[in-house]
Amino acid sequence: MPLIKKIENFLNENKSFITASAVYVSASVIDGVSTIIGYPIEIREINPIINLGIKNFGPELGVFIPKIIFAGGVLTIFRYADLKHKERKIKEKYECLLYPYSALTAVTGLSWFIEKYLV
């Protein structure tokens, strides 16, 4: 089987997981960028791990290193559940939970912006 056909099969079989993952990664990026933009202005980051990262690595790396690690962990857990669903070991499809989690991530990341400029 040629490589192109393997890639097409993989994308077709995992379309819903890839879409949910892309939405989650986009929300995480929105959260990180809004934190970096708002940090020098007046916001305080609640997450102590990100505060420690900002203190040690500066705002850009201090925000994105923990976010990359956390997002990687979340997506690994959801991918594991997706594979177990395909093996028929679990009945539920859990990737649908990534959509509301993504919305929550984006809204919490933008909460300082919403509070300062829209309310």
C-alpha positions as CSV (number, residue, x, y, z in Angstrom):
1,M,0.0,0.0,0.0
2,P,1.5,3.3,-1.0
3,L,2.2,6.0,1.6
4,I,-0.4,8.4,0.3
5,K,-3.1,5.7,0.6
6,K,-2.0,4.9,4.1
7,I,-2.2,8.6,5.1
8,E,-5.7,8.9,3.5
9,N,-6.9,5.8,5.4
10,F,-5.5,7.2,8.7
11,L,-7.2,10.6,8.1
12,N,-10.5,9.0,7.2
13,E,-10.5,6.6,10.2
14,N,-9.5,9.3,12.7
15,K,-11.3,12.4,11.3
16,S,-13.4,13.1,14.4
17,F,-10.4,12.8,16.8
18,I,-8.2,15.0,14.5
19,T,-10.9,17.6,14.3
20,A,-11.5,17.7,18.1
21,S,-7.7,17.8,18.7
22,A,-7.3,20.7,16.3
23,V,-10.1,22.6,18.1
24,Y,-8.4,21.9,21.5
25,V,-5.0,23.0,20.3
26,S,-6.4,26.2,18.8
27,A,-8.1,27.0,22.0
28,S,-4.9,26.4,24.0
29,V,-3.0,28.7,21.6
30,I,-5.7,31.4,22.1
31,D,-5.3,31.0,25.8
32,G,-1.5,31.2,25.7
33,V,-1.4,34.2,23.4
34,S,-4.0,36.1,25.4
35,T,-2.1,35.4,28.6
36,I,1.1,36.7,27.0
37,I,-0.6,39.8,25.7
38,G,-2.4,40.5,28.9
39,Y,0.4,39.6,31.4
40,P,2.3,42.9,31.1
41,I,-0.9,44.9,31.2
42,E,-2.5,43.8,34.5
43,I,-3.6,40.2,34.6
44,R,-2.4,37.7,37.1
45,E,-2.1,34.1,36.1
46,I,-3.9,31.8,38.5
47,N,-2.0,28.6,37.5
48,P,1.0,28.3,39.8
49,I,2.9,26.2,37.3
50,I,2.6,28.9,34.6
51,N,3.6,31.5,37.2
52,L,6.7,29.5,38.0
53,G,7.4,29.2,34.2
54,I,7.0,32.9,33.7
55,K,9.3,33.6,36.6
56,N,12.0,31.3,35.3
57,F,11.7,31.6,31.5
58,G,9.9,34.8,30.8
59,P,6.3,35.2,29.6
60,E,6.5,33.5,26.2
61,L,8.3,30.3,27.1
62,G,6.9,30.3,30.6
63,V,3.4,30.1,29.3
64,F,3.9,27.8,26.3
65,I,6.2,25.1,27.8
66,P,3.6,24.1,30.5
67,K,0.7,24.5,28.0
68,I,2.5,22.2,25.5
69,I,3.1,19.6,28.2
70,F,-0.4,19.8,29.5
71,A,-2.0,19.7,26.0
72,G,0.2,16.8,25.0
73,G,-1.0,14.9,28.1
74,V,-4.6,15.7,27.5
75,L,-4.4,14.6,23.8
76,T,-2.5,11.4,24.8
77,I,-5.2,10.4,27.2
78,F,-7.9,11.1,24.6
79,R,-6.0,9.3,21.9
80,Y,-5.7,6.3,24.2
81,A,-9.4,6.3,24.8
82,D,-10.0,6.7,21.1
83,L,-7.9,3.6,20.4
84,K,-9.6,1.6,23.1
85,H,-13.0,2.6,21.6
86,K,-11.8,1.3,18.2
87,E,-10.7,-1.9,19.8
88,R,-14.3,-2.1,21.3
89,K,-12.9,-2.2,24.8
90,I,-14.8,0.9,25.8
91,K,-18.2,1.9,24.5
92,E,-18.1,5.7,24.7
93,K,-16.3,8.1,22.3
94,Y,-14.6,10.6,24.6
95,E,-13.3,13.0,22.0
96,C,-16.6,14.8,22.0
97,L,-15.5,16.1,25.5
98,L,-12.7,18.0,23.8
99,Y,-15.2,20.5,22.3
100,P,-16.6,21.9,25.5
101,Y,-13.2,21.7,27.2
102,S,-11.8,23.7,24.2
103,A,-14.5,26.4,24.6
104,L,-13.8,26.6,28.4
105,T,-10.0,26.9,27.7
106,A,-10.5,29.7,25.2
107,V,-13.0,31.6,27.3
108,T,-10.9,31.4,30.5
109,G,-7.9,32.6,28.4
110,L,-9.8,35.5,27.1
111,S,-11.6,36.3,30.4
112,W,-9.3,39.2,31.2
113,F,-9.9,40.7,27.8
114,I,-13.7,40.2,28.1
115,E,-13.7,41.8,31.6
116,K,-11.5,44.7,30.6
117,Y,-12.9,45.7,27.2
118,L,-16.4,44.2,26.8
119,V,-18.0,44.5,30.2
